[in-house]
Amino acid sequence: MGDGVAERERLAQADSGERPWRAWGPYLAERAWGTVREDYSEHGTAWDYFPHDHARSRAYRWNDDGMAGVCDDRQTFCFALALWNGSDPILKERMFGLGGDGGNHGEDAKEYWWYQDSTPTHSWMRWRYHYPQAAFPYDELVRVNGHRSREEPEYELIDTGIFDEDRFWAVTVDYAKADVDDMCIVVTVSNRGPDEATLHVLPSLWFRNTWSWGLPNRPVPVIEGSAGKLAGEHRSLGHITLEGEGEPPALLCDNETNSQRLWGLPGTSLYPKDGINDHLIAGAPTVNPAGVGTKGALHYELTLGPGETRQIRLRLTRSDEAATLDLGDDFAAVVRAREDEADAYFAELIPAAASAEEAAVARQGIAGLMWAKQFYHFDVKQWLQGDPGSAPPPPGRRYGRNNAWWHMNSFDVISMPDPWEYPWYAAWDLAFHCVSIARVDPGFAKAQLLLLLREWYMHPNGQIPAYEWAFGDVNPPVHAWAALQVFEIDGGRDHDFLARIMHKLLLNFTWWVNRKDVGGNNVFEGGFLGLDNVGPFDRSAALPVAGVLEQSDGTGWMAMYALNLLDMSIRLALHDRAYEDMATKFFEHFAYIAEAAYRQGLWDDEDCFFYDVLRMPDGHKMPLKARSIVGLLPLAATTRLSAGTLNRLPELSARLRWLLSNQAEYADVISARRLSPDGRQQRLLSMVGQDQLLRILARMLDPEEFLSPYGLRTLSRAHLEKPFTVSLGGSDFTVGYEPAESTSGLFGGNSNWRGPVWMPVNYLLIEALREFAAFFGPDLMVEYPTGSQTKMPLSAVADDLSRRLISLFVPDSWGRRPIYGASEVFQNHPDWKDLIAFPEYFHGDNGAGLGAWHQTGWTALVVDLILTLHR
């Protein structure tokens, strides 16, 4: 067994700048086609402008993609795996799937791969893929999904029968770093089928094309190939070598667009990007006989009997040496050492009280987070204007998508929500990612949170960019909350980080107050706030009638934001009294927002719930009485102030007393006091008092409403029999309980908050329950579940909700993982059942995984739940 200290030392060296252990990693995208960055169409039709069929033939402008890929943190070079089963019409160089208009529930990858392991420095990584031996059914997947309605399930690759009789290749790729820029790679191929079969394995090395766009000082690099070796030379990178065991032939072409195939126009190279593909599939003379180019592959042809396994050793290194690289004993020793060190590292991280299955979920969840880091390049001004060496973009683009974000210039490694379906960062997703990332790499988590607040990301007006499809959309303001979580996980010592992030968050908080409180009455509009399809109509679009939609979730998010900044100010003020004024400011701002929620009618005392309210021009107010997560989010606006803190911050204490004496209307949200377990006085600041808390929890913890066996639903199940309908402007708008994919096209895609269980909001509500539990202690008992006549303290409720969410991923008493639903292959087959996916959301009744299949980002909050539950 290795030593967990080794990985911690590598992290410390990376954080200090002593050794760049993070410089090489799995930063190559799973999908670069169909993205906004590559879309130069007039009307923003990204999936049509750069479809999958173009990807093998067309050089990408902003970043590259591949399978099991790695690159440096500037994506100068790219390494990935290509495969061919001898039957497919094209090489398998990237994952296939359907775009937003192709699937009956939106974007959907139609392949099966898993991120099995990764340390935070990527010193050890493992990736797994199941590749059919018969011709991949591209056309069938497109045709059948295109004919299915929203009421039908998605047609998946496994539904085609292509994996029957286990006729597939199990392909595993292991990476072990011998040094910061020296990777030992083992490709393991197993024939799972009943017959002898042949697989072509093509480890590929290429340079990202930065020279074709007419920009200055971009010389063309070169790769030279010989038997078993690819040797590259790049002006900024220097020498890089890929060497493989044996003497496989080297195939070379150029990472240049095949204009002849795509548009019938002459190209710049006789051996374009798809040259290796055309040579292998059709015998075309499209690889350079001189053995030079900017893209190369080593060609292994493996014929294996049924059940037979073969390994290929490769070494990728940046070196000036021309000597043959070691692929023998030293190579094997490095691989063994890094795997042992990873085992030891995770054994120390994951509590011994966690079950073996929970430990496996935590480890694979962390692997998904680490593999979801991608190099992200997007200069919006350059994108809007077009490149000197390319045709000018259509004029309409100047007024289209993201035209107001001309200042933004991304050139960073960023954590992505899902490496295929969402291969671009999303601001609120990223905040949740960082909570679990901080468990293994707090330095990276802090850097990620700070990144989106830097001048080249945050808009000059203070808005945080949402995501590349619409940087100006409004994501929930969870950045401050995440920063506090990461600060505490990291030991609560890095006050420089806290001060840096708070200074920028002040700008963003002001943006919210100025832009999203139209009436200046401390209730907020926000927009859709990430809760796709939650209401009867699109909350980001123009309303069906004149008026303003005042949102319970928007107001709850802002009350939580104010408390987060209060907490941040207090931590900083205890070290620097200059921040005490900020603490006083956000204390008061919270009080204004929390009180306004009641004064403006967001709380319905009869229903014991918060609702959105439509305020008409004549002052009439119409509550939209759909019981959804919108009405539960105000619970998250909760924190505690201790007597000790108030004693050390006399100005804050004096302001609190003044407010209670002179503004009695704020008493309900700031006056609750009681002794903490250590006998000290503490005060609760919350949007809900004890009475409202108990009444809301009666609904939230009711199995007939929000409580499912696998966490909290996003819409009350009561709306299954009684959908909520509102008539506005002569039209009816309805929202009903849908436990799985949405049947509404309101937002398109797989967006659905009408019933499924979503990890991030569950996590926030569990954290809120723990905060209430820390205040009330065992004195406050609630019926759990509602109607059971069993009373529990709130801490026990939080623990049980955590267990319900964790249970989605671990085998139940019948050995079945709820995330895999009725699929017998995923549930029982030894080659599949222990490979864990991290879906975007979960069926509200049976827990089956839905949406994006590799949404490890916020779904990896299950890692934090496991570590907290067994702390």
HUVEN-V297769 format. One line per field, one symbol per residue. phi: phi as a letter, one per 20 degrees, with the letter a starting at -180 (. if undefined). psi: psi as a letter, one per 40 degrees, with the letter a starting at -180 (. if undefined). Layout:
phi=???
psi=???
//
This chain:
phi=.fdffgfffffffffenfbefefdaeeeffbdfmdfgeedffdmeffefcegfeffdcffedadcrdlecaefdlfdccbdccbendffbfedbfeadfgeeefcngafdccbceeaaefemfbbbccbddfeegfegffffffffeeeffdffedgfffnfegmlebdedccdcceeafcbdeccddcceeeecfbdcedcfccbdffddedmeflcfefbcddbgmbcddccgeenebcdccfmcffedcbdfcfeffffcmdfdebfcfgeffgffffdmfeddfffmcrcbbbedddddcfgmeccdceccdbebeeeffffcdffgfffffffffffgffffffegfffffffffffffffgffffefcfccaefffffenegecfffggfffddgmfedgfebebbecfdfbfdfcebfcgfggffgfffgffdbfffffffffgfdffedgfgeofefeaffagefdegedffgfffffgfgfomdeffgfffffgfffffffggffddcgemdmdcemoflmegmfdfbffeefffcfqceedffgffffffgfffffgfffffffdbffeffffffffffggfffffgefenfedffelbecfceeegenfdcfeeeecggeefgffebbcdefffffecfffffffffffedcffeffdcdfcaefgendfbcedbfcefffgfffffefdegecefdfcpdfecfffefecgeccdblnceccccfcfdffeeegdmldfbddqfedfffgffffffgfffffeemffddcfbfgnemddcfffffffffffffffgddfefemdegfeleffffecffecfdeeecffbcgfddngfcmgedffgeffgffffffffdf
psi=hahedddddddddddeedhgdedhafehidheifiddehfidefgddddgiddedeehhiddiiiahfiiiieefdihhihiiheedieiigeihiaiadediefahhhfihiihdihidefdhihiiihhidihhgdddddddddeiieeiiihiddeeeeeiffgihhhhhhhhhdidfhhhhhhhhhheieiiihhhhghihihhheeeeeiifgihaihhiiheihhihidddaihhhhiiafiihhhaigihgddddefiiieiegadedddddddefifeiheefiaehiihhhhhhiiheiiiihhihhihieieihihebdddddddddddddddddddddhideiidddddddddddddddeehihhhhhddddddiideiiiiideddeahedefdehhhgihihidheddgfiihddddddddddddddgddddddddddeeidechideehhhciddgdeihiigedddddddddddeefdgdddddddddddddddddddddegdefeeiiddadfeghedaeiheeiiidihahhhhddddddddddddddddddddddedhededdddddddddddddddddddeedhhddefihiihhhideeihhhgfhhaddeddddeghiihidddddegddddddddddddegdeeddeeehiihideeihihhhiehadddddddddddehdecdhiefahieihededdgihhhhhfeihhihihhebiiehedeaafhhffdihhddddddddddddddddddaedhiihhiheeehhiidddddddddddddedeihaeeehhddebehdddddhdeddehhigidaihedeeihiaheffdcddeeddddddddf.
//
